[in-house]
């Protein structure tokens, strides 16, 4: 296992931290990001294995969310945000010229920190994405909605009230609904930005079970600052501090036997 | 000295202010209702016998301590029947049961009794040459009968056309004109207002600042200036152009080149644009940014996000904008006088003949009817109550339109309540 130092030159792929036989879904090469003059990410490089859960940990303002929003180019929405380096999804640079951003975002879904269901019915929330794709027939939409809700382990709870407002659901249900909404457009990669932070402990456990169920089919990159959660759900972990990738490796190894002093300080709670 | 708790005093202050507002509103409504509806109530006919032997028959218009102003038969023209009689010259005052009033189609009214007196004979003669609208014996009927007459008058006011001097006719053309104008204005102003608000919300640069400043200034322009603008831009500019290109065979008679419903609606749309833009922009700004990000993250373009998510979520704000626009438009009379409102329109702007809506036609408007009845009436004493009646109808129309929009908005709010919490 190797670590990436920010002073390194752009590393040549395959990047550090992964065994050579692991399939890579997403790769970051020397990714830097500025908000105006402030540098939020400094030459971050690592690879996210396909159909595994990768946790992104680190203290507040370490650039975790910024990194996540680079991957589906949601940072494009921020006026003074500037990105350098490359992000490869299945080998294609998402920042290359002529990339259809909405196509990219369909392949790279996102779940936000606070559940953000649309002020529509449960059904229309899930059908929102398929409708964007041009699906109009009621039967096709019904199938899409049902399979997405089943995948998100929500179908049994909402099957009887698909026409009710999504805002009437509990927070845990709303978060699973948002996942169903993301799944309905058929993404390969799911980016999750502290998806469990608004949930109570019991709901969080349930949510983590769902992540395990999704893992064999989707590549999941999960931002969390809950170490226990990272330990429970993730296969790989990346530790980010002040915009730099400090360490990346298999979760068990990283959490029990960190290479870097900073990582050890952070996971043992001595971090200041 | 005892110190009053600030919270206590504050409560009284705000409650007092609210009560004052409420009282002012109820006062206006009571005044409009009282003064407006009195015009439909059949007044009693009196017969005054003067000391010199003259007999005067009519209804009392004004009564002071010294004189009585009697409204006698209007033999020549409407409003020409007033006589002042000093109280000392009155020998006797009776209210004979057989006294009648004949309302003629030209707005005149004649008084008489079922006897052979000269006054009665004159009334019958005059009535013979003009169509009779109604003959009443108000002294002979009781309260129930008077209420019946009152209701019949109200019904006729609401459902019949306006007569030449607008004293006896109905207000239906003005009611339809106002309603059509407001609806057409809404259809024009909402798309433009929403589009502008979306632009201002999505683009925050110097260009948006200039547009925002321009719109804020539009809100401060006096409404008569919009009338002048509408006359110059729409009627003489656009309208004359349309006539030259499409209706040249009818020139010099203008089709669109004179004031009409379309130009009035466009003028009012300009007038109400600022309120729509401001309230829709505020509504868009209230939508949590997470919704927008959620939609974009699903692969929606900016346009799809606005069209499918943000505008539907901002529907309560759209309706608020519409309510404010209707209130402002229905109250604006000054600009309309320049762009198409007339005292008496020969035809309604909507009718059963194709294309059903006639945007080039001149039209009548309740607000203008108020002005017309109050200041241009041939009979000021009968004109003022009629102005009140028109004003009451206008207020009723605006309240009804707003109520419909508010009910719709409240139903939508139910759906989005959790969003605002």
Interface residues (C-beta under 8 A of the other chain):
Chain A: X72 X74 X77 X102 X103 X104 X105 X106 X109 X110 X112 X114 X116 X118 X119 X120 X128 X129 X131 X132 X133 X165 X167 X168 X178 X181 X182 X185
Chain B: X288 X290 X291 X293 X294 X295 X296 X297 X298 X299 X300 X301 X304 X308 X309 X312 X313 X415 X416 X417 X418 X419
